Amino acid sequence: MTPNRPDSDVPESFAALIDQLWAFDWAPQMTVEQLNPPRSIAPFAAAAAASVEVSEEESSEGKLILLHDPARPEAWGGDLRCVTFATADLDRHMVYQEDRPETAWAWLSEALRQYEAQFDALSGTVTIVSNTSFSGSKLKPGQASIEIRASWTPVLEQAQDLARHLRAWQSLMMLSAGLPPLDLDYDPLSGPDAWLCSVV
């Protein structure tokens, strides 16, 4: 990836984080591209889009936005904020599993902890969307998907600590595509199959 250089007025400390984002060694299954960041949320931002394609039936897409506001918004509890959105197709049978939202949320929350990425104010939503299609009186195969929206305040003792948060986001993308994390053997919901279930 050949990133755009940050604007000259970007604080040096945030510019270093942007450089680290573009230099990160992503998993070979992931395709990561630079996006134009939103301008209305914070004075400074960087954004990336990622996709993981395992097969025609298994894939995920997502975005990661890194925000910086020197004013330290009260809701953030700091001057940095990570925002992510991830979506994947879901087997319709999984729609009715009661613990499905908790499992999906654990893909991110437990990855942050397992990678020892310090954070504050983690919040978000898990949405499961299912539709049933008809053609006249005939029932057609329906579709289902899962959407994970989350944001958190990364606590960085040094700039290199951002890599821990990037690994956690990568783990979210891998798991939502039905793949296990690359270098961690953990179970976010204390059940051996909780995070290994296939997302179709």
N, C-alpha and C positions, 0 to 999 in steps of 0.2 A: 504494500500500500504506500502510495506517495502522498503524504498529507499536505494540506494547505498550511502554510505557516501562520501562527496566530498573529492577530493584529498587534501593532507596535505598542498599544496601550494596555495589553494584557499583562497583569502582574507576573513577574518573573517566576514566582513559585507555582502559579497555575499553568504557565507555559511549560514548565518542567513536567507537570502531570499530563498535559496534553501530549507531549513528546513520548512519555512513557506509555500512554494509551496506544499510540500508533506503532510503537516499537514492540508491543507485547507479542509473544510467540503463541499464536492461537493454535488450537487443535486442528489437525489436517482435515477433519470432517466439517470444520466451520469455514464459511466464507464471510469475511468481514469487510465492510465498505464504510467510507467516511460519508457522513450526511451533513448538510447545512444545519447547524444547531438552531433551536428556537431563540428568538431575541427578546421575547417579552417576559420570560420567567425570571431571568437573572442577568446581571450586566455582562457576564462572561460564561461561555458554554462551549462544549464540544459534544458531538453526537456520532454514534456508530450504529450501523445496521448489520445484523448477522443472520445467517440461515444455516441450518444443519439438514442435510438431505441424506437419509439412510437408504431409502428406496422410494418408489412412487407412492407407497402407502404411509411411509414414516418420515416425517420432517417437522421442523419447527422454524419459526421466524421470530425475530425480536429486535428491539432497539435499546441502546444504552445511552443515556444523556448524563454528562458530568457538568454540574453547575457550580459556579463560584459567585458569591455575593459578599464583598468585604463588609457589608452592613450587618452580617450575621443575623438573618431573620430569626425571630423568636421560635417559630415552628421548627426550624432546622436544628437549633442548638449548636450551630457552627457556621462556618463560611463556605462549606462544601455540601453538595447533595448529589446522590446518585438516583437516577430515575430510570426504571426499566419497564418494558412491555414485551411480553412473550406470548405467542399463540401457537397451538398445535392442533392437528386433527385428533379426534378422540374416538375410540371404539364406542359405538352407541350403548353397548352393554355396560360400559364403565360409568355412563351418565348416572346410573341409579345406585352406584356405590356410595354409601353415606360418608365414607372417609375420603372421597376423592378430593374435595377442596383442601382438606388438611394435608393430604399427601403432596399435592401440588405446591402448597405454600412451603412445606418442608424442603422442597428441592432447593429453594433459595435460602431460607432462614438457617437451615442446618449446614448448608455449604459455607455460609459466612462464618459460622462458628468453627466448623472443621478446618477451614483454612486459616483460622485465627485472625480473621479480618475484624478489627474492632469497629463497632458502629453504635450509633444511637438512633432513636426515633424511627425504627423500622415500621412501616405501615403499608397497607395495600389491600387488594381485593383479588379473589379468584372467582371467575365467572365461567360457568358451563353453559354453552349454547347448543340446543338441539332442535332440529326441525324435521318434520315429516312431510313428504311431498306426495301429491296426488295428481294423476292425469285422468280426468273424468272420475270414474269410480274405482280406478286401479291405484293401489298403493305402490309408490316407487321407493327405492332405497333412500333413506334419509341421511342427514349428515349431522355430526356433532363436533364441537371443538371446545378447547379450554383456553382461557385467556388469563394471564397473570400480570397484574399491574402492581408495582411496588416502588417504594422510594425509601432511602435511608441516608443517614449522615455518616460518611466514613470518618473515622478517627485515625489520623495519620501521624504517627510519631516521627516518621521520616517519609520522604516522597516515595521511596521504594515500596512502602506498605500498600500503595495503590494496587500493586500486582495481586495481592491477596483478594481484593474485591473483584478484580477482573477474572481471577480464577473461579470465584464463586459464581459470577454471572455466566461464565463459560459452562460451569456445571449445570446451571439452570437450563441453558440452551440444550445441552447434551441430554439431560434427563427428560426434558419435554419432548425430545425426538425419539425417546425410547432407548437411549444409550446410557450405560453407566458412566460415572465420572472417570477421568483418565488415570488419576493417581491417588485416589482415596477409596478405601473399602469401608463404607459406613452405611448405616441404616437409619434414615431420618425419622421413621415411625416405629422403631423397635420390632419390626416384623421382617423376616428374611425376604419376603417378596414385595414389601411395601413400595420400594422405589425401582424395582426391577421390572414392574409390570409394563407391558408394551403399550405404547401410544400409537394408535393406527390412524 
